């Protein structure tokens, strides 16, 4: 299975052979034996390159979860017995701009807990990924088998802009339609939805787009335009005066929910229970 994973990841039997210290012929034979075992083709072969078939992709996705869990288990064994590991997954920008800067306080209060933070835009299925204890994500959340979902409050989504782009006594309605808009492709609120909420026509024209809120916020600080982002994530920039909320007293506020999900294991393990309590306090 390691050979299959390497060949699928590298899209090459020869490169997989180099990585695993095997011959390309040995890798090819192993893959043919694996295809014979499953009675289906796992790869589409072309000159110097292989790609996964739909069946191969399903196998690769399942193996990725299995290998992640195995590596996490091996890493846990290496820790001293008195230490405990907490595996947390979080949306990338939420981790970078909000959770990460606060983790120091939790770690200081719980020195025996090893926090391992991973990030990703997709919310993992904790029922399948047993390596994770808790995931923090946007939206209302949906409980799956063996998991419990709890609300983590809501975020205020607002147009954020560098103060240098806001002329004195400028009216926010025409200004938000004149300034360049920054798109954040994974934001819980799009500009189209926001303009509809405000009862304003959406301006047309080229926009710069980012796939992470942290990048959109940084671009707004640099004066690229107006970002429609969470004031929670931009709290430092707002506090320093690098950004201001455009039309804070004129535009209707928009809220976006945040949630966390954890495995349902009866009474929570001590480190997970402590982290959940700390997380709720920080969100409040």
FILODREN-852419 format. One record per atom (N, C-alpha, C): residue in one letter; x, y, z. Coordinates in steps of 0.05 Angstrom, whole numbers, plus 5000, padded with zeros to 4 digits. Example, Ala and Ser with C-alpha at 12.3 -4.5 7.8 and 13.67 -1.06 7.14 Angstrom:
// FILODREN-852419
a526448865156/a524649105156/a526449345156/s525749555142/s527349795143/s525850015157/
//
This chain:
// FILODREN-852419
x501649765000/x500050005000/x501750255000/x504150245013/x505950475012/x506850524983/x507350304969/x508150334941/x505950464924/x503450374929/x501250494914/x500950784921/x501150854947/x500951134955/x503051314942/x505451214941/x507651364929/x507251404899/x506451184885/x505951204856/x503651394850/x501551384866/x499251554862/x499951854867/x501451904888/x502252174895/x504152294875/x506052134866/x508152234847/x507352204818/x505152054813/x504152004785/x506351884768/x507951714780/x510151594765/x511151344779/x511351114765/x512450884777/x515450914782/x516851054763/x519751094765/x520451264789/x518951484793/x519451664816/x518751524842/x516651364842/x515951214866/x518151014873/x519250894852/x521450704856/x523850844868/x524551084859/x526751234870/x526251294900/x523851374906/x523251454934/x523351214953/x522550974943/x522350744960/x524850554957/x526750644941/x529250484937/x528550214924/x526750214905/x525949974890/x526650024860/x526249814844/x526549854815/x523749924804/x523750064782/x521150134769/x519649884762/x521049674754/x519749424747/x518349304771/x519649314795/x518449214819/x515949364826/x515949624823/x513649784829/x511349714809/x512049684784/x510049614764/x508749344770/x510449144778/x509348884784/x507548894809/x508349044829/x506749064853/x503949194847/x503949394829/x501449514822/x499649334806/x500849174789/x499248974774/x498048764792/x499648684812/x498648494832/x496348614848/x496648874855/x494549004870/x491949034853/x492249094828/x489949114810/x488648844807/x490248634806/x489048364804/x487548294829/x488648374852/x487348324878/x484548454879/x484348704870/x481848854871/x480148804846/x481248664826/x479848604801/x478848864787/x480549064787/x479849314773/x482449464768/x482349644748/x484649814742/x484850044762/x487150084774/x487550304792/x488950544779/x490450484757/x491850694743/x491250704714/x491350934702/x491350964673/x494251024666/x495450854649/x498250874643/x498651024617/x500551214617/x501351354593/x504451374593/x505551504573/x508451514571/x509651674595/x511151534612/x512551654635/x510751764656/x508151704655/x506351824674/x503951634679/x503051624703/x500651474710/x498651654724/x496051614720/x494051764734/x492051564746/x490751644767/x488851464781/x486251444766/x485151204766/x482451164756/x480551234779/x477951254775/x476151314797/x476451124820/x476750854814/x477150664835/x479850714850/x481850784835/x484450844847/x484351084865/x482851284856/x482551534872/x481151474899/x479051304898/x477651234923/x479551084942/x481150904931/x483050764948/x485150954960/x486151134943/x488151324953/x487051504975/x484551604972/x483351774992/x483051625019/x482251375018/x481951215042/x484651165055/x486651115039/x489351065049/x490451315063/x489851545052/x490951795063/x489951825092/x487351765097/x486351775125/x487751575142/x488151325131/x489351115147/x492251185154/x493751285135/x496551345140/x496751585160/x494951775158/x495052005176/x494551905205/x492651725208/x492051615235/x494451455245/x495651295227/x497951135235/x500351305244/x500851515229/x503151695235/x502551835262/x500051915266/x499452055291/x499751865315/x498951605311/x499151415333/x502151365339/x503751345318/x506651295323/x507951535337/x507051775330/x508152015343/x507252015372/x504851935378/x503851925406/x505551745423/x506351515412/x507851325427/x510551435436/x511551625421/x514151745428/x514051955450/x511552025458/x511352225479/x511552095507/x512552245527/x512552135554/x509752065563/x509551865580/x506951755588/x505151965601/x506452155616/x504752345631/x503652565613/x504752585589/x503852795571/x501352705555/x499752885547/x497352825531/x497252995506/x496252865485/x496152995459/x493353085452/x493053325441/x490453425432/x490753505403/x489253365386/x489353405357/x487153595349/x487753835339/x485754035332/x486054105303/x483854115289/x483754205261/x482154465259/x483054655242/x481754915241/x481955025213/x479955185206/x480055335181/x482555495180/x483955505157/x486655635157/x486855915168/x485256095157/x485456375166/x484556415195/x482556255203/x481656265231/x483956175250/x485455975241/x487755885257/x489956095258/x490556215235/x492656415233/x492056675248/x489656765244/x488957035254/x487657045282/x486456815290/x484956825315/x485856605335/x485856355327/x486456135345/x489456135352/x491156145332/x494056135336/x495156335356/x494456595353/x495456795372/x494556755400/x492456595405/x491356555432/x492356295444/x493456115429/x494255855439/x496355875461/x497956085461/x499956115482/x498756105510/x496456225513/x495156235540/x494255955548/x493155805529/x492255535536/x494655355543/x496755365526/x499155205531/x500355275558/x500455525565/x501655605590/x500055495614/x497355485611/x495655385632/x495555085633/x496354955611/x496254655610/x498954555599/x501054575614/x503754505603/x504054205596/x502354035607/x502553755600/x501053665575/x499753855562/x498153795538/x499753885513/x500153695495/x501453755470/x499253815449/x498954065440/x496954135420/x498254115393/x496853965376/x497653935348/x495554055330/x496154265317/x494254415301/x494754365271/x492654275258/x492754245229/x490654425217/x490954505191/x489054685178/x488154575152/x485754665143/x484754585117/x482054715113/x481354775088/x478754905082/x476454705086/x476954455080/x474854255083/x474654165112/x472154135121/x471754035149/x472053735149/x473953625164/x474353335164/x472153185178/x471652945170/x469752775184/x471152635207/x470552735231/x471852635255/x471152345260/x468852255250/x468151975253/x469951785238/x471151895216/x473051735200/x475951785208/x476552045213/x479252125220/x479652105250/x480151875261/x480451835289/x482851975301/x484552075284/x486952215294/x486252485306/x483852595299/x483052865307/x481252855331/x481453045349/x479653075372/x477553285368/x478253495353/x476353715351/x477053875325/x474953975312/x475254135288/x473654395291/x474754615282/x473454875284/x473054975255/x470655055248/x470055125221/x467855335220/x467355435195/x465255625191/x462655485185/x460355635188/x457755515182/x456455415207/x454055305204/x452555195226/x453454925235/x454754775216/x455754515223/x453554295222/x454454055218/x452553825216/x453753595231/x452253495250/x453253275266/x453153015249/x455352865251/x455452605238/x455652395259/x455552145251/x455551925270/x457951945289/x457351935315/x459451935334/x460652205341/x459452425331/x460552695336/x458452875348/x459353085359/x457553295371/x458453565361/x456553735353/x457053995343/x456154205363/x457854405368/x457154625386/x457654885372/x455955085376/x456355355365/x458655495379/x460155655364/x462355805375/x461856105370/x459356175372/x458556455367/x458556525338/x458556775332/x458456865304/x460457085300/x461157125275/x462957335267/x461557555252/x462357805256/x461258025241/x462858055215/x461458035193/x462658055166/x462158345157/x464358485151/x464058775145/x466158855123/x465559075109/x467459175090/x469759315104/x472159215100/x474559315114/x476359455094/x477459685101/x478959845082/x481159995097/x483360055084/x485460225095/x484360505098/x484860635121/x483760905125/x484661115104/x486961065092/x487961255072/x486161265047/x484561055043/x482761045020/x480061175026/x479661265050/x477061385058/x477361685061/x476461845042/x476662135044/x474962235067/x475662465079/x474162575101/x471262635091/x469362565109/x466462625104/x465462485079/x466762275070/x465762125046/x463361955054/x461361945037/x459061785042/x459761495035/x459161305053/x459961025049/x458660885025/x456060955020/x454660814998/x456060854971/x456561094962/x457961124936/x460861034938/x462061064961/x464960994963/x465360694960/x463660524972/x463960234969/x463560144941/x462060304925/x461660234897/x463860344879/x465360524889/x467560644873/x470260514878/x470760434902/x473360314909/x473660034897/x476059944891/x476459664882/x475559474904/x474259254896/x473259054915/x475158814915/x475658704938/x477358464941/x475558224946/x475758024929/x474257784933/x475757584950/x474257464968/x475357244985/x473657004979/x474756814963/x473156604951/x471956414971/x473156384995/x472156195014/x470556335037/x470056595034/x468656745054/x465756645057/x464656635081/x461856555084/x459856755072/x460756995064/x459057195052/x460457305027/x459057295005/x460157414980/x459257704977/x460657844960/x459958124955/x457158144944/x456357954926/x453657954915/x451557944937/x451957764956/x450157734978/x450057984995/x452458095000/x452658335017/x451158565004/x451558614979/x450258844966/x447158804966/x446358554962/x443458494963/x442358564991/x443858485012/x442958545040/x442758845044/x444558995032/x444559285036/x442659435017/x441459294998/x439659414979/x441059594960/x443559534953/x445259694935/x445859534910/x446159664887/x447059524863/x449959454866/x450659214856/x453459124858/x454959234834/x457259364840/x458859474818/x460159254802/x460659304776/x462059114759/x464859214754/x466559034748/x469359104742/x471258894752/x473758904744/x475658704752/x476258724782/x476658484794/x477258474822/x479658284827/x481058334848/x483158144857/x481857954877/x482457694873/x481157484890/x483357324905/x482657254929/x484457094946/x482856854957/x484256634961/x482856394972/x483256365002/x484356565015/x484656565044/x483956845055/x482456845077/x481657095089/x484057265098/x486157125108/x488557265118/x489857425095/x489857305071/x491057445048/x489357685040/x486657655041/x484857875034/x485158105053/x485458035079/x485858245099/x488458395095/x490558235090/x493258365085/x493158545060/x491658455039/x491458625015/x489958885021/x487958865038/x486459115045/x488359305061/x489959195079/x491859355094/x493759495074/x494559355053/x496459475034/x495059675015/x492459715018/x491059915002/x490059814975/x489859544972/x488959434946/x485959484941/x484459524963/x481559564960/x480159504985/x477559434982/x475859375005/x475459065006/x475958955030/x475658665034/x473158625051/x471558425043/x469158355059/x469958125077/x470658185101/x471857985118/x470858015147/x471657815163/x470957795191/x472458005208/x470958155224/x472358345242/x473758185264/x472957945270/x474457775289/x477257715278/x477457635253/x479957575242/x481757815238/x480558045234/x482058295230/x482258465255/x481858345278/x481758495303/x484358645308/x486658525302/x489158655307/x489458895288/x488758855263/x489059075243/x487159305250/x484759245260/x482859445268/x483859595293/x484959445312/x485959575336/x488359755331/x490059675312/x492359845305/x491660085288/x489260075276/x488460295258/x489460245229/x490359995224/x491159935196/x488659905178/x486459835190/x483959805175/x481659945191/x479660025177/x477160125189/x474859985176/x472559975191/x470159865179/x468760085163/x468460045138/x467160245120/x464160245126/x463160485132/x460260505137/x459260355161/x460860355183/x460160205207/x457360285218/x456660535215/x454060635225/x451860645204/x452560575180/x450660605158/x449760335147/x451560145145/x450859895133/x449759695153/x447859535145/x446659335163/x448759125169/x449059055195/x451058845202/x450358575191/x452358425184/x451958145174/x453557955192/x452257745201/x453557555218/x453957285204/x456257165210/x456956905199/x457556715222/x456156485224/x456556295246/x459156145244/x460156075268/x462555905271/x461855675290/x462955445285/x462255215303/x464755045307/x464654875327/x466654665330/x465254395333/x466654195326/x465553925328/x467653745341/x466753565358/x468653375371/x467353105372/x468952905377/x467952635379/x466352605404/x464152455403/x462452405426/x463552155440/x464852195463/x466051975477/x465151975506/x462652025511/x461752045538/x462952295551/x464052265575/x465452485587/x467952545571/x468452795565/x470752875549/x473352815564/x475352735549/x478052705560/x478852965573/x480452955594/x481153195609/x482253415591/x484253355573/x485253575557/x483253685537/x481553515526/x479453615508/x477453785522/x476553685546/x474653845562/x475854115569/x478354125576/x479654385583/x479854565559/x480454445535/x480654605511/x477954715503/x475854555505/x473154645498/x472254875516/x472754855542/x472055065561/x473655325554/x476255295548/x477855525541/x476955655515/x476155485496/x475255585470/x472755745472/x470855645489/x468355795493/x468956065506/x470756065526/x471356315539/x472656515520/x474456425503/x475656605484/x473656715464/x471756545455/x469756635436/x467956845448/x467456825474/x465657015487/x467057285490/
//
